[in-house]
Amino acid sequence: MHFSVHKKIRLGFFIAFTVIIAASVFSYLVAKNLLDNAGRLNHAIEVSKRLEVITRQLKEAEAAIRGYNLTKDSTFLDPSMAERSNRIEKEYQLLRKITADNLVQQRHLDTLRQLLAIKYRQLKLGGEKSAQLNQLSSVKEGERSMDLIDNKVRDMIKIEESLVQEKSELFHFFAVMWVPMIFISSLVAIIIGIYSYITLTREFRLQLYIESRMKSYQRDLQQNISLLNKTNQELEQFAYVASHDLQEPLRKISTFSDRLQMKYKEQLPPDASQLIERMVSAVSRMRVLINDLLIFSRAGRITPESITQVDMNQLLQEVLSDLEVTLEEKNALVKYDQLPVIEGSDTSFHQLFQNLLANSIKFASPDRRLEIQIHHQLLTGKESGIVKESQWADTFCRISLEDNGIGFDQAYAERIFLIFQRLHGISEYTGTGIGLAICKKIVDSHNGVIQAYGIPNEGATFVVTLPLKQKQAHPDPKA
């Protein structure tokens, strides 16, 4: 499967973009995990700090009571146990707020709350009636209570440390994956960038080469067009000169044959008279052929000045008027629609329809009255199905000229538009075989299409599809 350069570049950039997005997402996860780990570490430090403050203040309070019991010095009770308890309570409330999102720690704090309440009572009693209590039992109870509090504090610190350890392991995993991920994505991006640069450079050079070749082709094309125009002009001059010069010997042959018949008619044998008549007939056909060739050489040549809005109804009436005599001879019936206005050459269109109608008259069936029907249909180029894609949006007029003449075999539908192509012998039907070739040349010059459909002994239909508007005028070969 072959991919074009543009598809390869787009695919490469898509892969690079995907890799960069994946690396960005992974980097975001690493950064987020790093921040979460740092936050968890700060949280653990904060919890440990508050727990340490609580235990330190409890131990300081116990030490103050012991100092007072030993020395009876009241300075050991300053600040008082109530104030110390309030400070510890503030730390506890702050600790409870810090761990509000951890249910396990909250349950530990509930237990710690109970132990602190017992400890508050011990501290309060120790500060007020220490002289009256059994000091040994008081010390033991304080130690047991403090041991329970220390154990609970250690449990809470272990929980924070385990949470920090989990975050650290996850961060370690992302950190280990992050370096090769960034390296691979960077390597892929670099490779694709280098490949894209090389490909674009190669494409740019190829484009420059194509542009230089195109300019060369354009120069060659302009030269060929100039040469073709010159050749066409020479051919036109040749056709004119040839037709004009050939008329002179034909006139002489015709004149000498007439004189020969008039002067030596009685002396010539019957075979000689017949040969002279056949010679005169051949000269006449030669003269018609030369005139038709000259008409063919000039047919379909339109210039911007010759393009006008042609009323096809009026044009058709003029053509029918020109063919009035031959139509009456065949007793022909012509029916036609109201045709639209089409942009083109009035003279060329006149010649087009005159040749088509003359063709129907010539090949009329001897067994029935000739009927010719002309219909039209407006449609887009896409609907016509016979024009190039660039003309699909243009409006076309499809004109059908249908007769009930002798018809023809559909196998010859293309051949009849070629010059000098005849389906019948000259003894059966007169003509040079140029008329339909002229029709095709005219239609082609107007950016249209002509088609023929025939059924032997039933009739023929000629379909002419022409654009309503001419996009551009054809250049004059003489220019």
C-alpha positions in Angstrom: 0.0 0.0 0.0 1.5 3.3 -1.1 1.2 6.5 1.0 1.7 9.9 -0.5 4.2 12.3 1.1 1.5 14.5 2.6 -0.1 11.4 4.2 3.2 10.3 5.6 3.9 13.7 7.1 0.5 14.0 8.6 0.9 10.5 10.1 4.3 11.4 11.5 3.0 14.6 13.1 0.0 12.7 14.5 2.3 10.1 16.1 4.6 12.8 17.4 1.7 14.8 18.8 0.3 11.6 20.4 3.7 10.8 22.0 4.0 14.4 23.2 0.5 14.3 24.7 1.2 11.0 26.4 4.5 12.4 27.8 2.7 15.5 29.0 0.1 13.5 30.7 2.7 11.2 32.3 4.7 14.3 33.4 1.5 15.8 34.9 0.9 12.5 36.8 4.6 12.6 38.1 4.3 16.2 39.1 0.9 15.7 40.8 2.3 12.6 42.6 5.3 14.6 43.7 3.1 17.4 45.0 0.8 14.8 46.8 3.9 13.1 48.3 5.2 16.5 49.5 1.8 17.4 50.9 1.5 14.0 52.6 5.0 14.4 54.1 4.2 17.9 55.4 0.9 16.5 56.8 2.7 13.7 58.6 5.3 16.1 59.9 2.5 18.4 61.1 0.7 15.5 62.8 3.9 14.2 64.4 4.7 17.7 65.6 1.3 18.2 67.2 1.5 14.8 68.9 5.0 15.6 70.1 3.8 18.9 71.5 1.0 17.1 73.4 3.3 14.4 74.8 5.9 17.0 75.7 3.4 19.2 77.5 2.0 16.2 79.4 5.5 15.1 80.5 6.3 18.7 81.5 3.1 18.8 83.6 4.0 15.5 85.3 7.5 16.7 85.9 6.1 19.9 87.5 3.9 17.9 89.8 6.8 15.7 90.9 9.0 18.7 91.5 6.3 20.3 93.6 5.8 17.0 95.6 9.4 16.8 96.3 10.2 20.4 97.1 6.9 21.8 98.0 7.9 24.8 95.9 4.8 26.4 94.4 6.8 27.8 91.4 6.6 24.3 89.9 2.8 24.8 89.6 3.2 27.9 87.5 1.6 27.9 85.0 -1.2 26.0 86.6 -2.4 22.5 85.6 -5.6 24.0 84.2 -3.7 26.3 81.9 -1.5 23.4 80.8 -4.6 21.3 80.1 -6.1 24.2 78.0 -2.9 24.4 75.9 -2.9 20.6 75.4 -6.6 20.8 74.4 -5.9 23.5 71.8 -3.2 21.3 70.3 -5.6 18.4 70.3 -8.3 20.4 68.5 -5.8 21.5 65.9 -4.7 17.9 65.5 -8.3 16.8 65.0 -8.8 19.5 62.3 -5.6 18.4 60.5 -6.7 14.8 60.3 -10.3 15.4 59.5 -10.0 13.5 56.2 -8.7 10.3 57.9 -11.3 8.2 59.7 -8.7 5.9 61.2 -6.9 8.8 62.8 -10.1 10.3 63.9 -10.9 7.1 65.8 -7.5 7.1 67.4 -8.1 10.7 68.4 -11.4 9.6 70.0 -9.4 7.1 72.1 -6.7 9.7 72.8 -9.4 12.1 73.9 -10.5 9.6 76.6 -6.9 9.1 77.7 -6.3 12.8 77.9 -9.5 13.3 80.0 -8.1 10.8 82.5 -4.8 12.6 82.4 -6.4 16.0 82.9 -8.1 14.7 86.0 -4.8 13.3 87.3 -3.0 16.6 86.6 -5.7 18.6 88.3 -5.7 16.3 91.4 -1.9 16.3 91.5 -1.7 20.1 91.5 -4.4 20.6 94.2 -4.0 17.7 96.7 -0.6 16.2 96.1 0.3 16.3 99.8 -2.7 14.2 100.8 -2.4 11.5 98.1 -0.3 8.4 98.2 2.6 9.6 96.0 3.7 6.1 95.0 0.3 5.1 93.7 -0.1 8.5 92.0 3.1 8.1 90.2 2.3 4.7 89.0 -1.1 5.7 87.8 0.5 8.7 85.9 3.0 6.4 84.3 0.4 3.9 83.2 -1.7 6.7 81.8 1.3 8.2 80.1 2.3 4.9 78.6 -1.2 4.5 77.1 -1.0 8.0 75.6 2.5 7.3 74.2 1.3 4.0 72.7 -1.6 5.8 71.0 0.7 8.6 69.8 3.0 6.0 68.3 0.1 4.3 66.6 -0.9 7.6 65.0 2.6 8.3 63.9 2.9 4.9 62.4 -0.2 5.5 60.3 1.2 8.7 59.0 4.5 7.1 58.2 2.7 4.3 56.4 0.8 6.8 54.3 4.0 8.6 53.5 5.6 5.3 52.6 2.8 4.5 50.1 3.0 7.9 48.5 6.8 7.5 48.3 6.6 4.1 46.6 4.1 5.4 44.1 6.3 8.4 43.4 9.3 6.2 43.0 7.4 4.1 40.4 6.4 7.2 38.4 9.9 8.6 38.8 11.5 5.4 37.5 9.1 5.4 34.5 9.3 9.1 33.9 12.9 9.3 32.7 12.7 6.6 30.0 9.2 7.9 29.0 10.6 11.4 28.4 13.7 10.0 26.7 11.6 7.8 24.3 9.1 10.6 23.6 11.9 13.1 22.9 13.7 10.5 20.7 10.5 9.8 18.7 9.8 13.5 18.3 13.4 14.2 17.2 13.3 11.3 14.7 9.9 12.4 13.3 11.2 16.0 13.1 14.3 14.9 11.2 12.2 12.7 8.9 9.7 15.5 8.3 12.5 18.0 7.6 14.2 15.6 5.1 10.8 14.8 3.4 9.7 18.4 3.2 13.1 19.4 1.8 12.9 16.7 -0.8 9.3 17.7 -1.6 10.3 21.3 -1.9 13.1 20.5 -4.3 10.7 18.3 -6.3 8.2 21.2 -6.4 10.9 23.5 -7.6 11.8 20.9 -10.3 8.2 20.5 -11.3 7.7 24.3 -11.5 10.8 24.6 -13.7 9.5 21.8 -15.9 6.1 23.4 -16.0 7.6 26.7 -17.1 9.5 24.8 -19.8 6.4 23.0 -20.9 4.5 26.3 -21.0 7.1 27.9 -23.2 7.0 24.8 -25.5 3.2 24.9 -25.5 3.2 28.6 -26.4 5.6 27.9 -29.2 3.4 25.0 -30.4 0.3 27.2 -30.2 2.0 29.8 -32.2 3.2 27.2 -34.7 -0.3 25.7 -34.8 -1.9 29.1 -35.4 0.6 29.7 -38.2 -0.1 26.3 -39.7 -3.8 26.8 -39.5 -3.4 30.2 -41.2 -1.3 28.6 -43.9 -3.8 25.8 -44.3 -6.7 28.3 -44.6 -4.7 30.2 -47.2 -4.0 26.9 -49.0 -7.6 25.8 -48.8 -8.8 29.1 -50.2 -6.1 29.2 -52.9 -6.6 25.6 -53.8 -10.4 25.9 -54.0 -10.0 29.1 -56.0 -7.3 27.8 -58.3 -9.1 24.4 -58.8 -12.3 26.2 -59.9 -10.5 27.6 -63.0 -9.5 24.2 -64.6 -12.9 22.9 -63.7 -14.6 25.8 -65.5 -12.4 25.1 -68.5 -13.2 21.4 -68.5 -16.9 22.3 -68.3 -16.6 24.9 -71.1 -14.6 22.6 -73.4 -17.0 19.7 -72.8 -20.0 22.0 -73.6 -18.3 23.2 -76.8 -17.4 19.6 -77.8 -21.0 18.5 -77.4 -22.4 21.5 -79.3 -19.9 21.5 -82.1 -19.3 17.8 -82.7 -22.5 16.3 -81.2 -23.6 14.8 -84.6 -20.2 13.4 -85.3 -19.6 11.7 -81.9 -20.7 8.1 -81.4 -23.2 7.4 -78.6 -20.5 6.0 -76.3 -18.5 9.3 -76.6 -21.5 11.4 -75.8 -22.2 9.2 -72.7 -18.6 9.6 -71.6 -18.8 13.4 -72.0 -22.0 13.5 -69.9 -20.3 11.5 -67.1 -17.3 13.8 -67.3 -19.6 16.8 -66.9 -21.3 15.1 -63.9 -17.9 14.4 -62.3 -16.8 18.0 -62.8 -20.0 19.2 -61.1 -19.4 16.8 -58.1 -15.8 18.1 -57.9 -17.0 21.6 -57.7 -19.4 20.8 -54.9 -16.7 18.9 -53.1 -14.3 21.8 -53.3 -16.9 24.2 -51.9 -17.8 21.8 -49.1 -14.1 21.4 -48.2 -13.8 25.2 -48.0 -16.9 25.4 -45.8 -15.6 22.6 -43.5 -12.2 24.4 -43.1 -14.0 27.5 -41.9 -16.8 25.8 -39.9 -16.7 26.1 -36.1 -14.4 29.1 -36.1 -15.8 31.6 -33.6 -14.3 34.8 -32.2 -15.3 36.8 -29.1 -17.0 39.3 -31.5 -19.2 36.5 -33.0 -20.6 35.3 -29.7 -24.1 36.7 -29.2 -27.5 35.8 -27.6 -29.1 33.6 -30.3 -32.9 33.2 -30.3 -33.1 29.6 -31.4 -36.8 29.9 -32.3 -36.1 32.7 -34.8 -33.0 30.9 -36.1 -35.0 27.7 -36.7 -37.7 29.6 -38.6 -35.0 31.1 -40.8 -33.6 27.6 -41.5 -37.0 26.2 -42.3 -37.6 29.1 -44.6 -34.3 28.3 -46.5 -35.4 24.7 -46.8 -39.0 25.4 -47.7 -38.8 24.1 -51.3 -37.1 20.8 -50.4 -39.5 20.3 -47.4 -42.5 20.8 -49.8 -41.1 18.3 -52.2 -40.9 15.7 -49.5 -44.2 16.8 -48.1 -42.4 17.0 -44.7 -44.0 17.9 -41.4 -41.8 19.7 -38.9 -42.9 20.1 -35.2 -40.7 21.9 -32.6 -40.8 23.3 -29.1 -40.3 26.8 -28.0 -36.5 26.8 -27.9 -34.5 29.0 -25.4 -31.9 31.7 -26.1 -28.4 30.2 -26.3 -25.1 32.0 -26.4 -23.0 31.3 -29.4 -22.4 32.1 -33.1 -25.5 32.8 -35.0 -24.0 31.8 -38.4 -22.6 28.5 -37.0 -25.9 27.6 -35.4 -27.7 28.3 -38.6 -25.3 26.1 -40.5 -25.7 23.4 -37.8 -29.5 23.1 -37.9 -29.6 23.5 -41.7 -27.2 20.5 -42.1 -29.2 18.4 -39.6 -32.5 19.1 -41.2 -31.1 18.6 -44.7 -29.7 15.3 -43.6 -33.2 14.2 -42.4 -34.7 15.4 -45.7 -32.1 13.6 -47.8 -32.6 10.3 -45.9 -36.4 10.4 -45.8 -38.2 7.0 -46.2 -40.0 6.6 -49.6 -42.7 4.6 -47.9 -44.1 7.2 -45.6 -44.5 11.0 -45.0 -41.4 12.6 -43.5 -42.0 13.8 -39.9 -39.4 15.8 -38.0 -39.8 16.6 -34.3 -37.6 19.0 -32.4 -37.7 18.9 -28.6 -35.5 20.5 -25.9 -34.7 20.0 -22.2 -32.8 22.2 -19.7 -30.5 20.4 -17.3 -27.2 20.7 -15.4 -24.0 19.3 -16.6 -24.0 16.7 -14.0 -27.5 15.6 -15.0 -26.4 15.3 -18.6 -23.8 12.7 -17.7 -21.7 13.5 -20.8 -19.6 16.6 -19.9 -16.5 17.0 -17.7 -16.7 17.4 -14.0 -15.7 21.1 -14.2 -19.0 21.7 -16.2 -21.3 19.9 -13.8 -22.7 23.2 -12.3 -23.4 24.8 -15.7 -26.8 24.8 -17.4 -27.1 23.0 -20.7 -29.8 22.7 -23.3 -30.4 19.3 -24.9 -32.0 19.6 -28.3 -33.3 16.4 -29.9 -34.0 16.3 -33.7 -35.9 13.1 -34.4 -37.1 11.9 -37.9 -38.8 8.8 -39.3 -36.5 8.3 -42.2 -34.5 5.3 -43.2 -32.3 5.4 -40.1 -29.0 3.7 -39.7 -27.3 0.9 -37.8 -26.2 2.1 -34.3 -22.8 0.6 -34.9 -22.1 3.5 -37.3 -23.1 6.2 -34.8 -19.6 7.5 -34.4 -18.5 7.0 -38.0 -21.1 9.3 -39.6 -19.5 12.3 -38.0 -16.1 11.7 -39.7 -15.3 13.6 -42.8 -15.9 11.8 -46.2 -17.6 8.9 -44.3 -20.7 7.7 -46.2 -23.1 4.8 -45.3 -24.6 4.8 -48.8 -23.2 4.9 -52.3 -23.2 8.1 -54.3 -25.6 6.7 -56.8 -28.2 6.2 -54.0 -27.9 9.5 -52.2 -26.0 12.6 -53.3 -23.6 14.5 -51.1 -19.9 14.6 -50.1 -20.1 13.2 -46.6 -19.0 16.4 -45.0 -22.3 17.8 -43.6 -22.4 15.9 -40.3 -18.6 16.4 -39.8 -19.3 20.2 -40.0 -22.1 19.8 -37.4 -19.7 18.1 -35.0 -17.0 20.7 -35.5 -19.5 23.5 -34.8 -20.8 21.8 -31.6 -17.3 21.0 -30.4 -16.3 24.7 -30.9 -19.3 25.7 -28.6 -18.2 23.3 -25.8 -21.1 21.0 -26.5 -21.7 17.4 -27.5 -23.5 15.8 -30.4 -24.7 12.3 -30.5 -26.6 10.1 -33.0 -29.0 7.2 -32.4 -30.5 5.2 -35.3 -32.8 2.3 -36.0 -32.7 0.9 -39.6 -36.0 1.6 -41.5 -37.5 3.4 -38.5 -35.6 6.7 -38.2 -32.7 8.6 -36.6 -32.3 11.0 -33.7 -29.6 13.6 -33.4 -29.1 15.0 -29.9 -27.2 18.3 -29.5 -26.2 19.4 -26.0 -25.0 23.0 -25.7 -24.2 25.2 -22.7 -26.6 28.2 -22.4 -23.5 30.4 -21.6 -20.1 30.3 -23.1 -17.4 30.6 -20.4 -14.7 31.8 -22.7 -14.5 32.7 -26.4 -12.3 30.6 -28.6 -9.3 32.5 -30.0 -9.1 33.4 -33.6 -6.5 31.2 -35.3 -5.6 34.2 -37.5 -4.6 36.2 -34.4 
